[in-house]
């Protein structure tokens, strides 16, 4: 399905040239999970000593693969690790069949790679409510194991797409104690995207050495400023999975290293923005900056209320500077606000202040800004020092077209 969709107008020019991350190899195959003649399964194999952190959907109907991954996180094993991902079927809301599929796949991966089953993580993305034909995956594991290479991360990015129109990758390299540490990540995500993670699968690899609890704390902190600050349609998936794997193969300890943390945040922010840029039917990338809130949490509530409003998003799609819809979204959010202290800007154009339209506002100035591919909406509540930034996209007819016949 992903390969038949028109490439997003907000897509990067090409997939980036990602550095080799020591201690991890990749492979991908076409297993026919749902679609024929497309790559739909990827395998990543990590060296012994790899530490793993993760963040997952908070959905109460989360899938069997998510539950299995959550149960396996947090160990201090020195064994290797493996990640297997399929697209085309989410293995969610499939009753006991879901766990059976996970068990069959993890057992087969363990046999094919020599990695203990407790260190095999899986993820599935695609249609909900249909049993996963795991036998089609299991029969391909020999081919996957034979095809492992440290240069095939781009193929892995292709394999995990569903309604994505482009594969997503980002990287960074830093010097620590005179040694180069590499970070490379891939992601999929296009619709059913909202904080609490999104319909996203994200896999980030580094050859730095990072203690597991420190890695988990770092991932959680950065996730709250990146992936948990994006939304396409306000819907939270059953399958969201983000995993960060530190192989340690560069022999550099990056635990509590500020440079490493900054580089990791750069990669995660880049990937999260690419997910928004590939929002189903999206034509506008929108940044919403909220300042002057009573608290940071209030600022985020206001930002997400604006970002998730269908009225705001359709106005942006129509290039209409309808600031009244921003006022509406702030008023309904539930966080503290005072009409007479509020100011709103589109880019550098001040639209409203002190409970009324700005006397200097000219709608034609805002209309020009709304025609751009990237739009910034600024809101100041005038209440305190709280601030937050969230990212979203517009809501177009394309979103309806994609989702009206997703199962067909």
Secondary structure, DSSP 8 states (H G I E B T S, - for coil): -GGGS---TTS-SS-------TTEEEEEE---SSSSSS--EEEEEE-TT-EEEEEE---TT--HHHHHHHHHTT----S-EEEEEEEEE---S-HHHHHHHHHHHHHHHHHHH---GGGEEEEEEEESSS---HHHHHTTHHHHHHT-BTT-HHHHHHHT-SS-SS-EEEEEEEEETTEEEEEEEEEE-SSS--SSS-S-EEEEEE-SB--HHHHHHHHHHHHTTTGGGB-SSS---S--EEEEEE--TT--B-TT-HHHHHHHHHHHHHHHHHHHHT-TT---EEEEEEEEESSHHHHHHHHHHHHH-HHHHHHHHTT---HHHHHHHHHHSSS---GGG-EEEETTEEEEETTEE-TT--HHHHHHHHTSSEEEEEEE-SSSSEEEEEEEE---HHHHHHHHTTT-
